[in-house]
Amino acid sequence: MFRGAPSLLSGERAPTVFFDVDASLWARFAVTPATVKRLPGGCGYGIDCWREGELRSVALDESDDHEDLLR
């Protein structure tokens, strides 16, 4: 999705994108969660998650087995 829509994701009216990263699912494609998180960053997005009742910024190299992310 991120590779297929750079003009939409980089535009003035870029949408909020909700996605999840699951290390075990991406591993079979030889892709790490950090790689997936970097893709929207190329379009000017930051990465956040909902933790403990608030939005928190997520570092690209930070990894849980499964994360629900948005930006």
Backbone as a printed PyTorch tensor [residue, N CA C, xyz], in Angstrom:
tensor([[[  0.8280,  -1.1840,   0.0000],
         [  0.0000,   0.0000,   0.0000],
         [  0.8760,   1.2540,   0.0000]],

        [[  1.8850,   1.3010,   0.8640],
         [  2.7080,   2.5060,   0.9480],
         [  3.4990,   2.7350,  -0.3390]],

        [[  3.9710,   1.6810,  -0.9570],
         [  4.7390,   1.8140,  -2.1990],
         [  3.8580,   2.1800,  -3.3760]],

        [[  2.5720,   1.8410,  -3.3210],
         [  1.6820,   2.0480,  -4.4550],
         [  0.9760,   3.3800,  -4.5060]],

        [[  1.1070,   4.1900,  -3.4900],
         [  0.3410,   5.4400,  -3.4570],
         [  1.1540,   6.6200,  -2.9430]],

        [[  2.3820,   6.8110,  -3.4150],
         [  3.1860,   7.9040,  -2.8500],
         [  2.5920,   9.2890,  -3.0770]],

        [[  1.9470,   9.5320,  -4.2010],
         [  1.3900,  10.8730,  -4.4240],
         [  0.2260,  11.1450,  -3.4730]],

        [[ -0.5980,  10.1450,  -3.2100],
         [ -1.7040,  10.3030,  -2.2600],
         [ -1.1630,  10.5200,  -0.8500]],

        [[ -0.1810,   9.7350,  -0.4730],
         [  0.3540,   9.8050,   0.8850],
         [  1.2440,  11.0130,   1.1270]],

        [[  1.7470,  11.6280,   0.0650],
         [  2.6270,  12.7870,   0.2100],
         [  1.9000,  14.1140,  -0.0030]],

        [[  0.6350,  14.0570,  -0.3930],
         [ -0.1040,  15.2720,  -0.7130],
         [ -0.5200,  16.0740,   0.4990]],

        [[ -1.0350,  17.2680,   0.2140],
         [ -1.5050,  18.1640,   1.2840],
         [ -2.6010,  17.5330,   2.1230]],

        [[ -3.4280,  16.7310,   1.4930],
         [ -4.5650,  16.1140,   2.1880],
         [ -4.3020,  14.6430,   2.4620]],

        [[ -3.0790,  14.3190,   2.8030],
         [ -2.7040,  12.9350,   3.0840],
         [ -3.5760,  12.3750,   4.2040]],

        [[ -4.0860,  11.1690,   4.0240],
         [ -4.9840,  10.5950,   5.0270],
         [ -4.2380,  10.0380,   6.2390]],

        [[ -4.9630,   9.8970,   7.3210],
         [ -4.4570,   9.1240,   8.4430],
         [ -4.5070,   7.6640,   8.0140]],

        [[ -3.4720,   6.9380,   8.2990],
         [ -3.3980,   5.5340,   7.8930],
         [ -3.2540,   4.6840,   9.1400]],

        [[ -4.1140,   3.7070,   9.2730],
         [ -4.0490,   2.7600,  10.3840],
         [ -3.5540,   1.4400,   9.8170]],

        [[ -2.5120,   0.8910,  10.4020],
         [ -1.9950,  -0.3960,   9.9420],
         [ -1.3920,  -1.1400,  11.1120]],

        [[ -1.2460,  -2.4420,  10.9650],
         [ -0.5920,  -3.1780,  12.0230],
         [  0.6280,  -3.8910,  11.4750]],

        [[  1.5530,  -4.1020,  12.3670],
         [  2.8020,  -4.7640,  12.0360],
         [  2.9210,  -5.9740,  12.9450]],

        [[  3.0330,  -7.1280,  12.3370],
         [  3.1780,  -8.3700,  13.0910],
         [  4.4620,  -9.0480,  12.6140]],

        [[  5.4360,  -9.1240,  13.4860],
         [  6.7530,  -9.6510,  13.1160],
         [  6.6690, -11.0520,  12.5190]],

        [[  5.8250, -11.9040,  13.0700],
         [  5.7560, -13.2780,  12.5680],
         [  5.1810, -13.3420,  11.1540]],

        [[  4.2730, -12.4380,  10.8120],
         [  3.7060, -12.4380,   9.4610],
         [  4.6860, -11.8850,   8.4350]],

        [[  5.4210, -10.8450,   8.7860],
         [  6.3710, -10.2540,   7.8540],
         [  7.6210, -11.0960,   7.6960]],

        [[  7.9660, -11.8970,   8.6900],
         [  9.1890, -12.7000,   8.6430],
         [  9.2060, -13.6390,   7.4420]],

        [[  8.0680, -14.1680,   7.0650],
         [  8.0590, -15.1000,   5.9260],
         [  8.3680, -14.4100,   4.6010]],

        [[  8.3350, -13.0830,   4.5700],
         [  8.7190, -12.3180,   3.3830],
         [ 10.1180, -11.7150,   3.5470]],

        [[ 10.8160, -12.1140,   4.5960],
         [ 12.1520, -11.5940,   4.9210],
         [ 12.1300, -10.0770,   5.0950]],

        [[ 11.0710,  -9.5860,   5.7360],
         [ 10.9010,  -8.1530,   6.0000],
         [ 10.7550,  -7.9710,   7.5080]],

        [[ 11.4210,  -6.9640,   8.0440],
         [ 11.3290,  -6.6960,   9.4710],
         [ 10.2750,  -5.6220,   9.7460]],

        [[  9.7470,  -5.5690,  10.9630],
         [  8.8160,  -4.4940,  11.3060],
         [  9.4060,  -3.1020,  11.0690]],

        [[ 10.6940,  -2.9260,  11.3190],
         [ 11.3300,  -1.6210,  11.1000],
         [ 11.2610,  -1.2210,   9.6260]],

        [[ 11.4140,  -2.1810,   8.7280],
         [ 11.3190,  -1.9000,   7.2910],
         [  9.9310,  -1.4020,   6.9380]],

        [[  8.9160,  -2.0510,   7.4750],
         [  7.5310,  -1.6460,   7.2080],
         [  7.2840,  -0.2440,   7.7540]],

        [[  7.8000,   0.0570,   8.9270],
         [  7.6060,   1.3710,   9.5400],
         [  8.3000,   2.4850,   8.7580]],

        [[  9.3860,   2.1780,   8.0790],
         [ 10.1210,   3.2000,   7.3150],
         [  9.3780,   3.6400,   6.0620]],

        [[  8.5580,   2.7900,   5.4860],
         [  7.8790,   3.1170,   4.2290],
         [  7.0290,   4.3850,   4.3220]],

        [[  6.1420,   4.5340,   5.3000],
         [  5.3700,   5.7790,   5.3530],
         [  6.2320,   6.9900,   5.7150]],

        [[  7.3630,   6.7690,   6.3710],
         [  8.2640,   7.8680,   6.6980],
         [  8.7940,   8.5530,   5.4480]],

        [[  8.9260,   7.7980,   4.3660],
         [  9.3730,   8.3620,   3.1060],
         [  8.3640,   9.3170,   2.4970]],

        [[  7.1320,   9.2770,   2.9790],
         [  6.0640,  10.1740,   2.5080],
         [  5.7940,  11.2860,   3.5100]],

        [[  6.6420,  11.4130,   4.5230],
         [  6.4820,  12.4790,   5.5090],
         [  5.6710,  12.1010,   6.7290]],

        [[  5.3350,  10.8460,   6.8770],
         [  4.5490,  10.3990,   8.0230],
         [  5.4380,  10.1090,   9.2200]],

        [[  4.9090,  10.3210,  10.4090],
         [  5.4910,   9.8280,  11.6430],
         [  4.6990,   8.5780,  12.0110]],

        [[  5.1400,   7.8370,  12.9800],
         [  4.4520,   6.6180,  13.3910],
         [  4.0620,   6.7620,  14.8600]],

        [[  2.8010,   6.5290,  15.1460],
         [  2.2770,   6.5780,  16.5100],
         [  1.5210,   5.2990,  16.8190]],

        [[  1.3310,   5.0440,  18.0960],
         [  0.4810,   3.9320,  18.5290],
         [ -0.3170,   4.4090,  19.7390]],

        [[ -1.3610,   3.6630,  20.0460],
         [ -2.2010,   3.9750,  21.1980],
         [ -1.7460,   3.0950,  22.3430]],

        [[ -1.1680,   3.7200,  23.3690],
         [ -0.6880,   2.9770,  24.5390],
         [ -1.0860,   3.7110,  25.7970]],

        [[ -1.6040,   2.9500,  26.7240],
         [ -1.9540,   3.4900,  28.0400],
         [ -2.8200,   4.7350,  27.9540]],

        [[ -3.7910,   4.7310,  27.0390],
         [ -4.7580,   5.8070,  26.9550],
         [ -4.3230,   7.0480,  26.2130]],

        [[ -3.2030,   6.9800,  25.4670],
         [ -2.7620,   8.1460,  24.7110],
         [ -1.9480,   7.7350,  23.4850]],

        [[ -1.8730,   8.6600,  22.5300],
         [ -1.0320,   8.4300,  21.3590],
         [  0.4190,   8.6400,  21.7480]],

        [[  1.2590,   7.7090,  21.3560],
         [  2.6830,   7.8240,  21.6470],
         [  3.4760,   7.5870,  20.3780]],

        [[  4.5110,   8.3590,  20.2120],
         [  5.4070,   8.2010,  19.0730],
         [  6.1480,   6.8720,  19.1940]],

        [[  6.3470,   6.2070,  18.0620],
         [  7.0290,   4.9200,  18.0310],
         [  8.3400,   5.0760,  17.2560]],

        [[  9.4250,   4.6480,  17.8390],
         [ 10.7180,   4.6620,  17.1450],
         [ 10.7200,   3.5710,  16.0790]],

        [[ 11.3680,   3.8320,  14.9600],
         [ 11.3950,   2.8570,  13.8750],
         [ 12.0240,   1.5440,  14.2920]],

        [[ 13.0130,   1.6030,  15.1670],
         [ 13.6760,   0.3720,  15.5780],
         [ 13.0200,  -0.2940,  16.7870]],

        [[ 12.0030,   0.3560,  17.3570],
         [ 11.2590,  -0.2270,  18.4680],
         [ 10.3970,  -1.3550,  17.9250]],

        [[ 10.3850,  -2.4880,  18.6120],
         [  9.6440,  -3.6090,  18.0580],
         [  8.9410,  -4.4120,  19.1370]],

        [[  7.6630,  -4.5920,  18.9360],
         [  6.8710,  -5.5430,  19.6930],
         [  6.5160,  -6.6430,  18.7040]],

        [[  6.0460,  -7.7620,  19.1880],
         [  5.6460,  -8.8190,  18.2670],
         [  4.5110,  -8.3710,  17.3660]],

        [[  3.6050,  -7.5700,  17.9220],
         [  2.4700,  -7.0800,  17.1520],
         [  2.1670,  -5.6490,  17.5980]],

        [[  1.9860,  -4.7550,  16.6390],
         [  1.6580,  -3.3670,  16.9670],
         [  0.5700,  -2.8640,  16.0400]],

        [[ -0.3760,  -2.1320,  16.5670],
         [ -1.3630,  -1.3960,  15.7620],
         [ -0.8610,   0.0270,  15.6970]],

        [[ -0.5950,   0.4910,  14.5010],
         [  0.0530,   1.7890,  14.3140],
         [ -0.8020,   2.7270,  13.4720]],

        [[ -0.5670,   4.0110,  13.6040],
         [ -1.2570,   4.9620,  12.7510],
         [ -0.4010,   6.1700,  12.5230]],

        [[ -0.7540,   6.8630,  11.4730],
         [ -0.2130,   8.1800,  11.1810],
         [ -0.7740,   8.7110,   9.9180]]])
